[in-house]
Amino acid sequence: MADSTSNKSAEQRDRLVAEMRREQQARQAGYREQALKLFPPVCGRCSREFEGKNLRELTVHHIDHNHDNNPPDGSNWELLCIYCHDHEHTRGVQEDRSTEGPTAQIDRPSLGHSPFAALADKFK
C-alpha cells in the first residue's frame, strides 16, 4: 500500500514539475518576443550582434532578477548573449562567496571593455 501511495505522489510531483516548466517556457517566450521587438538584437554587454540562426544565443536578462517583473516597456530587461548572461549570474555567486559578503550595488564595467586595447602602445 505504501508503494502505491509513493508512486502516486511521485507521479503528481512529476506532473506538477512538467506543468511548471511549460508555464515558464510560455512566459519566457512571451517576454523574449517582446524584448526582441523593443531592442536591437545586440548583446548589452559585449555588443555582439545577432541575426538568423544565432539569434537563439541572445537571452533576456531580468535586471532585478525577478522573472515575474515583466513591464511592457521592457524597463526590467536587457538582451545578453548566453556568455554574458552566464557571467552576470556567476558574478552574484562570487560576491556571495566573498569574505566581506555581498556589497551594495556597484557600478560595474561593461564586458565590452578590452583589457589589451592599449597593449600595442606598451611595446613602442
Secondary structure, DSSP 8 states (H G I E B T S, - for coil): -HHHHHHHHHHHHHHHHHHHHHHHHHHHHHHHHHHHHHS-SB-TTT--B--GGGGGGEEEEETTS-TT---TT-TTEEEEEHHHHHHHHHHHHHHHHSTT---S------TT--TTTTHHHHT-
